[in-house]
Amino acid sequence: MVRRRSSLAADWSDARSRWLAPLETVRHPWPLLAVLLVCGIWTVHFLHQAYVYMPNGLYAGYVNIWGDWAAHLSFTGSFAYGRNFPPEFPIDPGHHLGYPFMIDFLAADLVPLGASLTAALTATSGMLGLAFPAVLYLAALRFAGGRSAAAIAVFVFVLSGGLGFVQLVGDIRQSGLAVLAHLPREYTLNRDLNYQWLNPVLAYLVPQRSTLFGFSLALIVLVVIWLALREGAGWPSFLFAGILTGVMPVFHVHAYGTVVALAAFWALFHRRAEWWTFFVPAVVVGLPILAWMWPPANTSFCGDATIGGYCIQPGWLAPGDWQRDATDFPTWFAPMWLWFIVPNLIVLQPWVWDNTKFFVFWALLGSVLVGGVLAGMLRRGPVAAIAAAVMLVLLCLSGSLDIARASDFRVSAVQFTDAGGLQVAAWVRDHTSPTAMFVVADEHNSPIPTLAGRRVLIGYPGWLWTYGLPDYVQKGTDDKLILGGDPSTPVLVAKYGVDYVMIGPQEIARGASRAYWDEHGTKVYDSASYVVYQTKRP
């Protein structure tokens, strides 16, 4: 920075002159300010109610926070309270933490500074969530070559969601305009009809927090490469992009794969010696990390048509269409159609819905094309402009409805745990070893892994299946045997190194026996329907 201070001073002067220029000037970045204002208002409102503490317990403000953030609480808590290094799955100990964990490691860093676990997740999602629209806008500005195209691209992506808004007509006809105050359903997701394209904000940026890093990092690296190729930049630009790509798997695996694969296509069409300075660090650094994180098994359920255990399932989504932008970006984008075609034919992960993790990058970069098309139409006269406005409304209406509904706490709030769950989690954090092993019900919102940061014998099996951890079946069986006081319990407790058994409402519903543990364990906590027993191991 010291050596480049003159360049930094020039950049600062240029930015200052653009921001202070009259709004009507071409160089004024007011569209970026508008994007930040609109996206920022919703983000702050939505996240301020992500977790709400009430007298009867903890509430999540949206169902995908109640669901997916439970895993992120477990991972973050394991770093903040559980000394989880080298990182392993706290909900299936003994396996490397294959989930891209840097977003949760970042959140854990806030806990020693005084943030609660829930506040740490909310704060990090807020910081990166507020940054993403700006990153997408600035990337689209360079790809599409215009401010209006860039601004439209942002809203096309964050508000996308298909034509589900047509169901609103039926809802209004049935219940009147009162449904607009508290929308009765999601309009971008209808599992009964197998419409699975949930709005990307609600499907990815909110619940799958690693995408907050992944989307932005992918855009930044691709823009750096794109500009380097078009402007004839030297090897430092490629090296920077390669190093950043190399560490990307711990931030977001699908972003890493997307950047490397798309760059490989670009290298075929734009051959330069500098590509080596990109691919060498991207591969040499990235592949060992990827190998360390790779799941131990492919747990996909397939029929007869498979390739290497991956399901062949033609026609999983319907095909789409696109038009050219004002720049040559469509040519550069063309390989991304493989991100649409291949997942239409092959189920690449155990849960079929996870194929959308590939589609979403097609949609992310495709929004730039759509932004360019609509921006061009707006300049072609009143008829084309009206058509563009109608198209934009149709593209964004379903997503807008779902985002509005998600931010309605009265409709979307779900209780995460009761007051007793909060109390037992606090006690466990203060009175047990950070490395203690617990047996609890394999529910996703058990307070021990999510709020106390302790390892459990087995967590929510639905996650473990998608992570490729096949031992969840046997561990799940043994978990129930231990809770119920089966004759094999002493052997299983010794086998897994169980230190504590917690029995609360979720465990009672699974057949847990307090009578057995009153006799064979040492009761160390008993309050508000939750009891913690210390095991007696030889």
Secondary structure as a PSIPRED ss2 file (coil, helix, strand):
# PSIPRED VFORMAT (PSIPRED V4.0)

   1 M C   1.000  0.000  0.000
   2 V C   1.000  0.000  0.000
   3 R C   1.000  0.000  0.000
   4 R C   1.000  0.000  0.000
   5 R H   0.000  1.000  0.000
   6 S H   0.000  1.000  0.000
   7 S H   0.000  1.000  0.000
   8 L H   0.000  1.000  0.000
   9 A H   0.000  1.000  0.000
  10 A H   0.000  1.000  0.000
  11 D H   0.000  1.000  0.000
  12 W H   0.000  1.000  0.000
  13 S H   0.000  1.000  0.000
  14 D H   0.000  1.000  0.000
  15 A H   0.000  1.000  0.000
  16 R H   0.000  1.000  0.000
  17 S H   0.000  1.000  0.000
  18 R H   0.000  1.000  0.000
  19 W H   0.000  1.000  0.000
  20 L H   0.000  1.000  0.000
  21 A C   1.000  0.000  0.000
  22 P C   1.000  0.000  0.000
  23 L C   1.000  0.000  0.000
  24 E C   1.000  0.000  0.000
  25 T C   1.000  0.000  0.000
  26 V C   1.000  0.000  0.000
  27 R C   1.000  0.000  0.000
  28 H C   1.000  0.000  0.000
  29 P C   1.000  0.000  0.000
  30 W H   0.000  1.000  0.000
  31 P H   0.000  1.000  0.000
  32 L H   0.000  1.000  0.000
  33 L H   0.000  1.000  0.000
  34 A H   0.000  1.000  0.000
  35 V H   0.000  1.000  0.000
  36 L H   0.000  1.000  0.000
  37 L H   0.000  1.000  0.000
  38 V H   0.000  1.000  0.000
  39 C H   0.000  1.000  0.000
  40 G H   0.000  1.000  0.000
  41 I H   0.000  1.000  0.000
  42 W H   0.000  1.000  0.000
  43 T H   0.000  1.000  0.000
  44 V H   0.000  1.000  0.000
  45 H H   0.000  1.000  0.000
  46 F H   0.000  1.000  0.000
  47 L H   0.000  1.000  0.000
  48 H C   1.000  0.000  0.000
  49 Q C   1.000  0.000  0.000
  50 A C   1.000  0.000  0.000
  51 Y E   0.000  0.000  1.000
  52 V E   0.000  0.000  1.000
  53 Y E   0.000  0.000  1.000
  54 M E   0.000  0.000  1.000
  55 P C   1.000  0.000  0.000
  56 N C   1.000  0.000  0.000
  57 G E   0.000  0.000  1.000
  58 L E   0.000  0.000  1.000
  59 Y E   0.000  0.000  1.000
  60 A E   0.000  0.000  1.000
  61 G C   1.000  0.000  0.000
  62 Y C   1.000  0.000  0.000
  63 V H   0.000  1.000  0.000
  64 N H   0.000  1.000  0.000
  65 I H   0.000  1.000  0.000
  66 W H   0.000  1.000  0.000
  67 G H   0.000  1.000  0.000
  68 D H   0.000  1.000  0.000
  69 W H   0.000  1.000  0.000
  70 A H   0.000  1.000  0.000
  71 A H   0.000  1.000  0.000
  72 H H   0.000  1.000  0.000
  73 L H   0.000  1.000  0.000
  74 S H   0.000  1.000  0.000
  75 F H   0.000  1.000  0.000
  76 T H   0.000  1.000  0.000
  77 G H   0.000  1.000  0.000
  78 S H   0.000  1.000  0.000
  79 F H   0.000  1.000  0.000
  80 A H   0.000  1.000  0.000
  81 Y C   1.000  0.000  0.000
  82 G C   1.000  0.000  0.000
  83 R C   1.000  0.000  0.000
  84 N C   1.000  0.000  0.000
  85 F C   1.000  0.000  0.000
  86 P C   1.000  0.000  0.000
  87 P C   1.000  0.000  0.000
  88 E E   0.000  0.000  1.000
  89 F C   1.000  0.000  0.000
  90 P C   1.000  0.000  0.000
  91 I C   1.000  0.000  0.000
  92 D C   1.000  0.000  0.000
  93 P C   1.000  0.000  0.000
  94 G C   1.000  0.000  0.000
  95 H C   1.000  0.000  0.000
  96 H E   0.000  0.000  1.000
  97 L C   1.000  0.000  0.000
  98 G C   1.000  0.000  0.000
  99 Y C   1.000  0.000  0.000
 100 P C   1.000  0.000  0.000
 101 F C   1.000  0.000  0.000
 102 M H   0.000  1.000  0.000
 103 I H   0.000  1.000  0.000
 104 D H   0.000  1.000  0.000
 105 F H   0.000  1.000  0.000
 106 L H   0.000  1.000  0.000
 107 A H   0.000  1.000  0.000
 108 A H   0.000  1.000  0.000
 109 D H   0.000  1.000  0.000
 110 L H   0.000  1.000  0.000
 111 V H   0.000  1.000  0.000
 112 P H   0.000  1.000  0.000
 113 L H   0.000  1.000  0.000
 114 G C   1.000  0.000  0.000
 115 A C   1.000  0.000  0.000
 116 S C   1.000  0.000  0.000
 117 L H   0.000  1.000  0.000
 118 T H   0.000  1.000  0.000
 119 A H   0.000  1.000  0.000
 120 A H   0.000  1.000  0.000
 121 L H   0.000  1.000  0.000
 122 T H   0.000  1.000  0.000
 123 A H   0.000  1.000  0.000
 124 T H   0.000  1.000  0.000
 125 S H   0.000  1.000  0.000
 126 G H   0.000  1.000  0.000
 127 M H   0.000  1.000  0.000
 128 L H   0.000  1.000  0.000
 129 G H   0.000  1.000  0.000
 130 L H   0.000  1.000  0.000
 131 A H   0.000  1.000  0.000
 132 F H   0.000  1.000  0.000
 133 P H   0.000  1.000  0.000
 134 A H   0.000  1.000  0.000
 135 V H   0.000  1.000  0.000
 136 L H   0.000  1.000  0.000
 137 Y H   0.000  1.000  0.000
 138 L H   0.000  1.000  0.000
 139 A H   0.000  1.000  0.000
 140 A H   0.000  1.000  0.000
 141 L H   0.000  1.000  0.000
 142 R H   0.000  1.000  0.000
 143 F H   0.000  1.000  0.000
 144 A H   0.000  1.000  0.000
 145 G C   1.000  0.000  0.000
 146 G C   1.000  0.000  0.000
 147 R H   0.000  1.000  0.000
 148 S H   0.000  1.000  0.000
 149 A H   0.000  1.000  0.000
 150 A H   0.000  1.000  0.000
 151 A H   0.000  1.000  0.000
 152 I H   0.000  1.000  0.000
 153 A H   0.000  1.000  0.000
 154 V H   0.000  1.000  0.000
 155 F H   0.000  1.000  0.000
 156 V H   0.000  1.000  0.000
 157 F H   0.000  1.000  0.000
 158 V H   0.000  1.000  0.000
 159 L C   1.000  0.000  0.000
 160 S C   1.000  0.000  0.000
 161 G C   1.000  0.000  0.000
 162 G C   1.000  0.000  0.000
 163 L C   1.000  0.000  0.000
 164 G C   1.000  0.000  0.000
 165 F C   1.000  0.000  0.000
 166 V H   0.000  1.000  0.000
 167 Q H   0.000  1.000  0.000
 168 L H   0.000  1.000  0.000
 169 V H   0.000  1.000  0.000
 170 G H   0.000  1.000  0.000
 171 D H   0.000  1.000  0.000
 172 I H   0.000  1.000  0.000
 173 R H   0.000  1.000  0.000
 174 Q H   0.000  1.000  0.000
 175 S H   0.000  1.000  0.000
 176 G C   1.000  0.000  0.000
 177 L H   0.000  1.000  0.000
 178 A H   0.000  1.000  0.000
 179 V H   0.000  1.000  0.000
 180 L H   0.000  1.000  0.000
 181 A C   1.000  0.000  0.000
 182 H C   1.000  0.000  0.000
 183 L C   1.000  0.000  0.000
 184 P C   1.000  0.000  0.000
 185 R C   1.000  0.000  0.000
 186 E C   1.000  0.000  0.000
 187 Y C   1.000  0.000  0.000
 188 T C   1.000  0.000  0.000
 189 L C   1.000  0.000  0.000
 190 N E   0.000  0.000  1.000
 191 R C   1.000  0.000  0.000
 192 D C   1.000  0.000  0.000
 193 L C   1.000  0.000  0.000
 194 N C   1.000  0.000  0.000
 195 Y E   0.000  0.000  1.000
 196 Q C   1.000  0.000  0.000
 197 W C   1.000  0.000  0.000
 198 L C   1.000  0.000  0.000
 199 N C   1.000  0.000  0.000
 200 P H   0.000  1.000  0.000
 201 V H   0.000  1.000  0.000
 202 L H   0.000  1.000  0.000
 203 A H   0.000  1.000  0.000
 204 Y H   0.000  1.000  0.000
 205 L H   0.000  1.000  0.000
 206 V C   1.000  0.000  0.000
 207 P C   1.000  0.000  0.000
 208 Q C   1.000  0.000  0.000
 209 R C   1.000  0.000  0.000
 210 S C   1.000  0.000  0.000
 211 T H   0.000  1.000  0.000
 212 L H   0.000  1.000  0.000
 213 F H   0.000  1.000  0.000
 214 G H   0.000  1.000  0.000
 215 F H   0.000  1.000  0.000
 216 S H   0.000  1.000  0.000
 217 L H   0.000  1.000  0.000
 218 A H   0.000  1.000  0.000
 219 L H   0.000  1.000  0.000
 220 I H   0.000  1.000  0.000
 221 V H   0.000  1.000  0.000
 222 L H   0.000  1.000  0.000
 223 V H   0.000  1.000  0.000
 224 V H   0.000  1.000  0.000
 225 I H   0.000  1.000  0.000
 226 W H   0.000  1.000  0.000
 227 L H   0.000  1.000  0.000
 228 A H   0.000  1.000  0.000
 229 L H   0.000  1.000  0.000
 230 R H   0.000  1.000  0.000
 231 E H   0.000  1.000  0.000
 232 G C   1.000  0.000  0.000
 233 A C   1.000  0.000  0.000
 234 G C   1.000  0.000  0.000
 235 W H   0.000  1.000  0.000
 236 P H   0.000  1.000  0.000
 237 S H   0.000  1.000  0.000
 238 F H   0.000  1.000  0.000
 239 L H   0.000  1.000  0.000
 240 F H   0.000  1.000  0.000
 241 A H   0.000  1.000  0.000
 242 G H   0.000  1.000  0.000
 243 I H   0.000  1.000  0.000
 244 L H   0.000  1.000  0.000
 245 T H   0.000  1.000  0.000
 246 G H   0.000  1.000  0.000
 247 V C   1.000  0.000  0.000
 248 M H   0.000  1.000  0.000
 249 P H   0.000  1.000  0.000
 250 V H   0.000  1.000  0.000
 251 F C   1.000  0.000  0.000
 252 H C   1.000  0.000  0.000
 253 V H   0.000  1.000  0.000
 254 H H   0.000  1.000  0.000
 255 A H   0.000  1.000  0.000
 256 Y H   0.000  1.000  0.000
 257 G H   0.000  1.000  0.000
 258 T H   0.000  1.000  0.000
 259 V H   0.000  1.000  0.000
 260 V H   0.000  1.000  0.000
 261 A H   0.000  1.000  0.000
 262 L H   0.000  1.000  0.000
 263 A H   0.000  1.000  0.000
 264 A H   0.000  1.000  0.000
 265 F H   0.000  1.000  0.000
 266 W H   0.000  1.000  0.000
 267 A H   0.000  1.000  0.000
 268 L H   0.000  1.000  0.000
 269 F H   0.000  1.000  0.000
 270 H C   1.000  0.000  0.000
 271 R C   1.000  0.000  0.000
 272 R C   1.000  0.000  0.000
 273 A C   1.000  0.000  0.000
 274 E C   1.000  0.000  0.000
 275 W H   0.000  1.000  0.000
 276 W H   0.000  1.000  0.000
 277 T H   0.000  1.000  0.000
 278 F H   0.000  1.000  0.000
 279 F H   0.000  1.000  0.000
 280 V H   0.000  1.000  0.000
 281 P H   0.000  1.000  0.000
 282 A H   0.000  1.000  0.000
 283 V H   0.000  1.000  0.000
 284 V H   0.000  1.000  0.000
 285 V H   0.000  1.000  0.000
 286 G H   0.000  1.000  0.000
 287 L H   0.000  1.000  0.000
 288 P H   0.000  1.000  0.000
 289 I H   0.000  1.000  0.000
 290 L H   0.000  1.000  0.000
 291 A H   0.000  1.000  0.000
 292 W H   0.000  1.000  0.000
 293 M H   0.000  1.000  0.000
 294 W C   1.000  0.000  0.000
 295 P C   1.000  0.000  0.000
 296 P C   1.000  0.000  0.000
 297 A C   1.000  0.000  0.000
 298 N C   1.000  0.000  0.000
 299 T C   1.000  0.000  0.000
 300 S C   1.000  0.000  0.000
 301 F C   1.000  0.000  0.000
 302 C C   1.000  0.000  0.000
 303 G C   1.000  0.000  0.000
 304 D C   1.000  0.000  0.000
 305 A C   1.000  0.000  0.000
 306 T E   0.000  0.000  1.000
 307 I E   0.000  0.000  1.000
 308 G C   1.000  0.000  0.000
 309 G C   1.000  0.000  0.000
 310 Y E   0.000  0.000  1.000
 311 C E   0.000  0.000  1.000
 312 I E   0.000  0.000  1.000
 313 Q C   1.000  0.000  0.000
 314 P C   1.000  0.000  0.000
 315 G C   1.000  0.000  0.000
 316 W C   1.000  0.000  0.000
 317 L C   1.000  0.000  0.000
 318 A C   1.000  0.000  0.000
 319 P C   1.000  0.000  0.000
 320 G C   1.000  0.000  0.000
 321 D C   1.000  0.000  0.000
 322 W C   1.000  0.000  0.000
 323 Q C   1.000  0.000  0.000
 324 R C   1.000  0.000  0.000
 325 D C   1.000  0.000  0.000
 326 A C   1.000  0.000  0.000
 327 T C   1.000  0.000  0.000
 328 D C   1.000  0.000  0.000
 329 F H   0.000  1.000  0.000
 330 P H   0.000  1.000  0.000
 331 T H   0.000  1.000  0.000
 332 W H   0.000  1.000  0.000
 333 F H   0.000  1.000  0.000
 334 A H   0.000  1.000  0.000
 335 P H   0.000  1.000  0.000
 336 M H   0.000  1.000  0.000
 337 W H   0.000  1.000  0.000
 338 L H   0.000  1.000  0.000
 339 W H   0.000  1.000  0.000
 340 F H   0.000  1.000  0.000
 341 I H   0.000  1.000  0.000
 342 V H   0.000  1.000  0.000
 343 P H   0.000  1.000  0.000
 344 N H   0.000  1.000  0.000
 345 L H   0.000  1.000  0.000
 346 I E   0.000  0.000  1.000
 347 V E   0.000  0.000  1.000
 348 L C   1.000  0.000  0.000
 349 Q C   1.000  0.000  0.000
 350 P C   1.000  0.000  0.000
 351 W C   1.000  0.000  0.000
 352 V H   0.000  1.000  0.000
 353 W H   0.000  1.000  0.000
 354 D H   0.000  1.000  0.000
 355 N H   0.000  1.000  0.000
 356 T H   0.000  1.000  0.000
 357 K H   0.000  1.000  0.000
 358 F H   0.000  1.000  0.000
 359 F H   0.000  1.000  0.000
 360 V H   0.000  1.000  0.000
 361 F H   0.000  1.000  0.000
 362 W H   0.000  1.000  0.000
 363 A H   0.000  1.000  0.000
 364 L H   0.000  1.000  0.000
 365 L H   0.000  1.000  0.000
 366 G H   0.000  1.000  0.000
 367 S H   0.000  1.000  0.000
 368 V H   0.000  1.000  0.000
 369 L H   0.000  1.000  0.000
 370 V H   0.000  1.000  0.000
 371 G H   0.000  1.000  0.000
 372 G H   0.000  1.000  0.000
 373 V H   0.000  1.000  0.000
 374 L H   0.000  1.000  0.000
 375 A H   0.000  1.000  0.000
 376 G H   0.000  1.000  0.000
 377 M H   0.000  1.000  0.000
 378 L H   0.000  1.000  0.000
 379 R C   1.000  0.000  0.000
 380 R C   1.000  0.000  0.000
 381 G C   1.000  0.000  0.000
 382 P H   0.000  1.000  0.000
 383 V H   0.000  1.000  0.000
 384 A H   0.000  1.000  0.000
 385 A H   0.000  1.000  0.000
 386 I H   0.000  1.000  0.000
 387 A H   0.000  1.000  0.000
 388 A H   0.000  1.000  0.000
 389 A H   0.000  1.000  0.000
 390 V H   0.000  1.000  0.000
 391 M H   0.000  1.000  0.000
 392 L H   0.000  1.000  0.000
 393 V H   0.000  1.000  0.000
 394 L H   0.000  1.000  0.000
 395 L H   0.000  1.000  0.000
 396 C H   0.000  1.000  0.000
 397 L H   0.000  1.000  0.000
 398 S H   0.000  1.000  0.000
 399 G H   0.000  1.000  0.000
 400 S H   0.000  1.000  0.000
 401 L H   0.000  1.000  0.000
 402 D H   0.000  1.000  0.000
 403 I H   0.000  1.000  0.000
 404 A H   0.000  1.000  0.000
 405 R H   0.000  1.000  0.000
 406 A H   0.000  1.000  0.000
 407 S C   1.000  0.000  0.000
 408 D C   1.000  0.000  0.000
 409 F H   0.000  1.000  0.000
 410 R H   0.000  1.000  0.000
 411 V H   0.000  1.000  0.000
 412 S H   0.000  1.000  0.000
 413 A C   1.000  0.000  0.000
 414 V E   0.000  0.000  1.000
 415 Q E   0.000  0.000  1.000
 416 F E   0.000  0.000  1.000
 417 T E   0.000  0.000  1.000
 418 D E   0.000  0.000  1.000
 419 A H   0.000  1.000  0.000
 420 G H   0.000  1.000  0.000
 421 G H   0.000  1.000  0.000
 422 L H   0.000  1.000  0.000
 423 Q H   0.000  1.000  0.000
 424 V H   0.000  1.000  0.000
 425 A H   0.000  1.000  0.000
 426 A H   0.000  1.000  0.000
 427 W H   0.000  1.000  0.000
 428 V H   0.000  1.000  0.000
 429 R H   0.000  1.000  0.000
 430 D H   0.000  1.000  0.000
 431 H H   0.000  1.000  0.000
 432 T C   1.000  0.000  0.000
 433 S C   1.000  0.000  0.000
 434 P C   1.000  0.000  0.000
 435 T C   1.000  0.000  0.000
 436 A C   1.000  0.000  0.000
 437 M E   0.000  0.000  1.000
 438 F E   0.000  0.000  1.000
 439 V E   0.000  0.000  1.000
 440 V C   1.000  0.000  0.000
 441 A C   1.000  0.000  0.000
 442 D C   1.000  0.000  0.000
 443 E C   1.000  0.000  0.000
 444 H C   1.000  0.000  0.000
 445 N C   1.000  0.000  0.000
 446 S C   1.000  0.000  0.000
 447 P H   0.000  1.000  0.000
 448 I H   0.000  1.000  0.000
 449 P H   0.000  1.000  0.000
 450 T H   0.000  1.000  0.000
 451 L H   0.000  1.000  0.000
 452 A C   1.000  0.000  0.000
 453 G C   1.000  0.000  0.000
 454 R C   1.000  0.000  0.000
 455 R E   0.000  0.000  1.000
 456 V E   0.000  0.000  1.000
 457 L C   1.000  0.000  0.000
 458 I C   1.000  0.000  0.000
 459 G C   1.000  0.000  0.000
 460 Y C   1.000  0.000  0.000
 461 P H   0.000  1.000  0.000
 462 G H   0.000  1.000  0.000
 463 W H   0.000  1.000  0.000
 464 L H   0.000  1.000  0.000
 465 W H   0.000  1.000  0.000
 466 T H   0.000  1.000  0.000
 467 Y C   1.000  0.000  0.000
 468 G C   1.000  0.000  0.000
 469 L C   1.000  0.000  0.000
 470 P C   1.000  0.000  0.000
 471 D C   1.000  0.000  0.000
 472 Y H   0.000  1.000  0.000
 473 V H   0.000  1.000  0.000
 474 Q H   0.000  1.000  0.000
 475 K H   0.000  1.000  0.000
 476 G H   0.000  1.000  0.000
 477 T H   0.000  1.000  0.000
 478 D H   0.000  1.000  0.000
 479 D H   0.000  1.000  0.000
 480 K H   0.000  1.000  0.000
 481 L H   0.000  1.000  0.000
 482 I H   0.000  1.000  0.000
 483 L H   0.000  1.000  0.000
 484 G H   0.000  1.000  0.000
 485 G C   1.000  0.000  0.000
 486 D C   1.000  0.000  0.000
 487 P C   1.000  0.000  0.000
 488 S C   1.000  0.000  0.000
 489 T H   0.000  1.000  0.000
 490 P H   0.000  1.000  0.000
 491 V H   0.000  1.000  0.000
 492 L H   0.000  1.000  0.000
 493 V H   0.000  1.000  0.000
 494 A H   0.000  1.000  0.000
 495 K H   0.000  1.000  0.000
 496 Y H   0.000  1.000  0.000
 497 G C   1.000  0.000  0.000
 498 V C   1.000  0.000  0.000
 499 D C   1.000  0.000  0.000
 500 Y E   0.000  0.000  1.000
 501 V E   0.000  0.000  1.000
 502 M E   0.000  0.000  1.000
 503 I E   0.000  0.000  1.000
 504 G C   1.000  0.000  0.000
 505 P H   0.000  1.000  0.000
 506 Q H   0.000  1.000  0.000
 507 E H   0.000  1.000  0.000
 508 I H   0.000  1.000  0.000
 509 A H   0.000  1.000  0.000
 510 R C   1.000  0.000  0.000
 511 G C   1.000  0.000  0.000
 512 A C   1.000  0.000  0.000
 513 S C   1.000  0.000  0.000
 514 R H   0.000  1.000  0.000
 515 A H   0.000  1.000  0.000
 516 Y H   0.000  1.000  0.000
 517 W H   0.000  1.000  0.000
 518 D H   0.000  1.000  0.000
 519 E H   0.000  1.000  0.000
 520 H H   0.000  1.000  0.000
 521 G C   1.000  0.000  0.000
 522 T E   0.000  0.000  1.000
 523 K E   0.000  0.000  1.000
 524 V E   0.000  0.000  1.000
 525 Y E   0.000  0.000  1.000
 526 D E   0.000  0.000  1.000
 527 S E   0.000  0.000  1.000
 528 A C   1.000  0.000  0.000
 529 S C   1.000  0.000  0.000
 530 Y E   0.000  0.000  1.000
 531 V E   0.000  0.000  1.000
 532 V E   0.000  0.000  1.000
 533 Y E   0.000  0.000  1.000
 534 Q E   0.000  0.000  1.000
 535 T C   1.000  0.000  0.000
 536 K C   1.000  0.000  0.000
 537 R C   1.000  0.000  0.000
 538 P C   1.000  0.000  0.000
